[in-house]
Amino acid sequence: MSGHEWAKRQMEKADVAYEALDNGLLSCADPVYLQKRCDQLGTGAVRDFFWRWYGRLPSPFTTSDLNAGYVYDLAFRQFEVSDTVISDRPQAGRAWFEGVIRDHLDIGRPDQVTLLFQRRINRRTPGSFRTRVITKGVEPILTCYYKSSRLKQYFKEGRGLRTELVICDTHDFGIGRSIRAKNWNALRAVGESANRRLCDAEAQDAMPAPDVVTFQNVTRPSKAQDGLYTSGLRFGDPRVVAVLAALVGFCNLIEGFTNRQLVVRARELLGAPYGTRQATYDLRRLKRKGLIRRLRKKHRYELTAVGRGVAVLFTKTYGRVLAPGLALLDPALPDEIAARSPLAVTWRTLNRVLEDFADKSLVAA
């Protein structure tokens, strides 16, 4: 039974105009009434649908079987909870979604799946946890897997961003299979939570870049509100970039991070020794700069809104602009590789022109 098709039939019965979006709704003349009707969809509608077709389809139960008390018991085979956001500028919305995919290909790691699905994962947890990006035609689909369930996200018909949790086994979330109001509400809560967590995490990294004043305050020495001196976080410094890249991951969004977690992640990204004392120093700097705050009554920290914006800016700019650009400008780069890059060719041409100009000027002098 499709909830979207059920909603369309309700709109037709009430004579409310709407515009369809495949198995969804693009617009509606009375959104308040539509939402009210959608909230009424539950186990009662499913049972009515089943028994309405029961009388029309063949059944192994005879009349005597039914009189003896034998009857069907309905159970969840698959339960889907979706959320569709319609963009007033479809091209901009699609470009944003493709940018999200490029930024967040690591959603399928176990620690991040834990946060999206709000379920504990350890070494004994069965199943695989991964992220896949599939392109059908020109429309990419982002899918996160947890046990037998999956969280999908795609741009539907080039108009709306669809986020959809598909639960194939209710036991993955400790919920019964029988179609009961209690199980229905619990599954819906799980779906809405997972969809919201994914969208919130993506929106955090799509925030505008910090202004110039904030950037200068972060990169230059300054004084905190308590008057204590704080050294700057220099852009391009490998240690600063590694620390901020470690903090920008999904695993820090909900429950924060510890000194030890920062040490492990930063050491891997830095590719060099990085200890607890260095992490303590960096955490102190980040806190005085207003980029992180300590969680109440816990030895954990979380990024502030400004901190996440700074971390995203540093990580993206360094990884996509500075590091690749400097690699192309390296004089030791082989000629056959440099010839493939317009930037490297232009840079080397400029160097030759400058050297020729300097040589001629010196000869003339």
Secondary structure, 3 states (H helix, E strand, C coil): CCHHHHHHHHHHHCCCCEEECCCCEEEECCHHHHHHHHHCCCHHHHHHHHHHHHCCCCCCCCHHHHHCCCCCCCECCCEEEEEEEECCCHHHHHHHHHHHHHHCCCCCCHHHHHHHHCCCCCCCCCCCCCEEEEEECCEEEEEEEECCEEEEEEEECCCEEEEEEEECCHHHHCCCCECCHHHHHHHHHHHHHHHHHHHHHHHHCCCCCCCHHHHHHHHCCEECCCCCEECCCCCCCHHHHHHHHHHCCHHHCCCCECHHHHHHHHHHHHCCCCCHHHHHHHHHHHHHCCCEEECCCCCCEEECHHHHHHHHHHHHHHHHHHHHHHHHCCCCCCHHHHCCCHHHHHHHHHHHHHHHHHHHHHHHC
